[in-house]
Amino acid sequence: MTERKLWNEILAARDETRLQLHLAGMEAKEAFDKLDRRIEAFANKAGLELEKLGDEIADETELTLAELRADLNDVRARLKTKS
């Protein structure tokens, strides 16, 4: 999976999760808020131009995106169990 596709999936899942938060408990909201800050920090660091990143940071980018996706999936799973 390309970094751009993974990034777009993360952003779409984040937006969808935001819509579900009104049904979630405080614990899930706090977990999402923490994850959202990490996503925003990564977006700022990467300058939203992932396809232009050099090879020297491509591995780090892929790892960070995978971690963000896993954390987002965890928050989404928490939301499903609460609804």
PyMOL commands that set and color helices and strands:
alter all, ss='L'
color gray80, all
select helices_A, chain A and resi 3-23+26-46+50-52+55-82
alter helices_A, ss='H'
color red, helices_A
deselect
rebuild
show_as cartoon
